[in-house]
Amino acid sequence: MTTPQHPGDNPDRDPPRYPSPPPYEPLAPAPREQGPPTLTIIGAVCAVLALLLCPILFGPAGIVFGYLAHKKGEKFGKWVAVASAVALVLGLIVSLIVYNR
């Protein structure tokens, strides 16, 4: 019987070359404070103003506020961004109809 030439050839006698790291528990995400949905409210106001007053200014602002609210974790942030985009398009159409008479 021959003995192994290299230290890792006999798994019964030799310790593993690279021991596995000890298991760690994953870090829990930090809890977020539940405050008022400020960005969602600002985005909704911008959507209404885009429909009624100045769609070029308030439409993109509402989209940005809705996106930021969605990234922050607010419940209706995504829908405010969509509503602002729709209000932007409808506001442009209404303004073209009103000013081209």
Buried (B, 14 or more C-beta within 10 A) or exposed (E): EEEEEEEEEEEEEEEEEEEEEEEEEEEEEEEEEEEEBEBBBBBBBBBBBBBEEEBEBBBBBBBBBBBBBBEBEBEBBBBBBBBBBBBBEBBBEBBEEEEEE
